Amino acid sequence: MSSPLAFTDAQLNELRLAAATVPPAQRSDLLKLIAGFLEFEGDFNDASFSRALNWALSALPAGQWSERGQRLSEVR
């Protein structure tokens, strides 16, 4: 079993800002990807957190999102 992550205030703020760009339905996936990356990397500092966050955001399905988290193609 993995250890709980202990984010700094700055990391939490960066995560909050990034999560706001992701549809609510995919936010748990974002967190799981970040946790998996950090567990795999085995090192947890600001640099590894930034790499994990950037990688997780790029791993999520791309698309244009509405304010409600729907793909714009689904809104029409």
Phi and psi restraints in degrees (value plus and minus 20) as a CYANA .aco file:
   2 SER   PHI    -103.0   -63.0
   2 SER   PSI     139.3   179.3
   3 SER   PHI     -99.2   -59.2
   3 SER   PSI     131.0   171.0
   4 PRO   PHI     -85.5   -45.5
   4 PRO   PSI     126.8   166.8
   5 LEU   PHI    -102.5   -62.5
   5 LEU   PSI     120.7   160.7
   6 ALA   PHI    -139.0   -99.0
   6 ALA   PSI      72.7   112.7
   7 PHE   PHI     -98.7   -58.7
   7 PHE   PSI     127.2   167.2
   8 THR   PHI     -97.1   -57.1
   8 THR   PSI     147.4   187.4
   9 ASP   PHI     -79.1   -39.1
   9 ASP   PSI     -60.5   -20.5
  10 ALA   PHI     -85.4   -45.4
  10 ALA   PSI     -61.1   -21.1
  11 GLN   PHI     -85.9   -45.9
  11 GLN   PSI     -61.6   -21.6
  12 LEU   PHI     -82.2   -42.2
  12 LEU   PSI     -59.8   -19.8
  13 ASN   PHI     -85.2   -45.2
  13 ASN   PSI     -63.4   -23.4
  14 GLU   PHI     -82.3   -42.3
  14 GLU   PSI     -60.7   -20.7
  15 LEU   PHI     -84.8   -44.8
  15 LEU   PSI     -62.4   -22.4
  16 ARG   PHI     -81.6   -41.6
  16 ARG   PSI     -64.5   -24.5
  17 LEU   PHI     -84.0   -44.0
  17 LEU   PSI     -61.9   -21.9
  18 ALA   PHI     -87.7   -47.7
  18 ALA   PSI     -61.6   -21.6
  19 ALA   PHI     -84.4   -44.4
  19 ALA   PSI     -48.9    -8.9
  20 ALA   PHI     -84.2   -44.2
  20 ALA   PSI     -40.6    -0.6
  21 THR   PHI    -109.0   -69.0
  21 THR   PSI     -25.0    15.0
  22 VAL   PHI    -126.2   -86.2
  22 VAL   PSI     118.0   158.0
  23 PRO   PHI     -76.6   -36.6
  23 PRO   PSI     121.3   161.3
  24 PRO   PHI     -71.7   -31.7
  24 PRO   PSI     -55.7   -15.7
  25 ALA   PHI     -85.6   -45.6
  25 ALA   PSI     -39.7     0.3
  26 GLN   PHI    -124.6   -84.6
  26 GLN   PSI     -19.4    20.6
  27 ARG   PHI     -86.9   -46.9
  27 ARG   PSI     -54.8   -14.8
  28 SER   PHI     -86.8   -46.8
  28 SER   PSI     -55.9   -15.9
  29 ASP   PHI     -83.1   -43.1
  29 ASP   PSI     -60.8   -20.8
  30 LEU   PHI     -78.1   -38.1
  30 LEU   PSI     -68.0   -28.0
  31 LEU   PHI     -84.3   -44.3
  31 LEU   PSI     -60.9   -20.9
  32 LYS   PHI     -83.5   -43.5
  32 LYS   PSI     -60.7   -20.7
  33 LEU   PHI     -84.4   -44.4
  33 LEU   PSI     -62.8   -22.8
  34 ILE   PHI     -82.4   -42.4
  34 ILE   PSI     -67.9   -27.9
  35 ALA   PHI     -81.3   -41.3
  35 ALA   PSI     -63.0   -23.0
  36 GLY   PHI     -83.4   -43.4
  36 GLY   PSI     -62.2   -22.2
  37 PHE   PHI     -80.9   -40.9
  37 PHE   PSI     -68.5   -28.5
  38 LEU   PHI     -85.8   -45.8
  38 LEU   PSI     -57.3   -17.3
  39 GLU   PHI     -85.6   -45.6
  39 GLU   PSI     -62.1   -22.1
  40 PHE   PHI     -85.2   -45.2
  40 PHE   PSI     -64.0   -24.0
  41 GLU   PHI     -88.1   -48.1
  41 GLU   PSI     -53.0   -13.0
  42 GLY   PHI      58.8    98.8
  42 GLY   PSI     -20.0    20.0
  43 ASP   PHI    -147.4  -107.4
  43 ASP   PSI     117.5   157.5
  44 PHE   PHI    -150.5  -110.5
  44 PHE   PSI      85.0   125.0
  45 ASN   PHI    -168.0  -128.0
  45 ASN   PSI    -195.9  -155.9
  46 ASP   PHI     -80.0   -40.0
  46 ASP   PSI     -60.3   -20.3
  47 ALA   PHI     -86.2   -46.2
  47 ALA   PSI     -65.2   -25.2
  48 SER   PHI     -88.4   -48.4
  48 SER   PSI     -54.5   -14.5
  49 PHE   PHI     -82.9   -42.9
  49 PHE   PSI     -65.0   -25.0
  50 SER   PHI     -82.6   -42.6
  50 SER   PSI     -61.7   -21.7
  51 ARG   PHI     -82.3   -42.3
  51 ARG   PSI     -63.3   -23.3
  52 ALA   PHI     -83.6   -43.6
  52 ALA   PSI     -64.4   -24.4
  53 LEU   PHI     -84.1   -44.1
  53 LEU   PSI     -66.8   -26.8
  54 ASN   PHI     -83.2   -43.2
  54 ASN   PSI     -61.7   -21.7
  55 TRP   PHI     -85.2   -45.2
  55 TRP   PSI     -64.8   -24.8
  56 ALA   PHI     -82.0   -42.0
  56 ALA   PSI     -62.1   -22.1
  57 LEU   PHI     -83.4   -43.4
  57 LEU   PSI     -58.0   -18.0
  58 SER   PHI     -95.3   -55.3
  58 SER   PSI     -41.5    -1.5
  59 ALA   PHI    -102.0   -62.0
  59 ALA   PSI     -39.9     0.1
  60 LEU   PHI     -93.1   -53.1
  60 LEU   PSI     131.9   171.9
  61 PRO   PHI     -76.4   -36.4
  61 PRO   PSI     112.7   152.7
  62 ALA   PHI     -99.2   -59.2
  62 ALA   PSI     137.0   177.0
  63 GLY   PHI     144.9   184.9
  63 GLY   PSI     146.6   186.6
  64 GLN   PHI    -108.9   -68.9
  64 GLN   PSI     112.1   152.1
  65 TRP   PHI    -137.2   -97.2
  65 TRP   PSI     124.9   164.9
  66 SER   PHI    -103.8   -63.8
  66 SER   PSI     158.2   198.2
  67 GLU   PHI     -85.9   -45.9
  67 GLU   PSI     -41.8    -1.8
  68 ARG   PHI    -112.8   -72.8
  68 ARG   PSI     -14.1    25.9
  69 GLY   PHI      62.8   102.8
  69 GLY   PSI      -4.5    35.5
  70 GLN   PHI    -117.9   -77.9
  70 GLN   PSI     128.7   168.7
  71 ARG   PHI     -83.7   -43.7
  71 ARG   PSI     118.7   158.7
  72 LEU   PHI     -79.3   -39.3
  72 LEU   PSI     -51.1   -11.1
  73 SER   PHI     -87.1   -47.1
  73 SER   PSI     -43.2    -3.2
  74 GLU   PHI    -104.9   -64.9
  74 GLU   PSI     -39.2     0.8
  75 VAL   PHI     -98.1   -58.1
  75 VAL   PSI     -52.9   -12.9
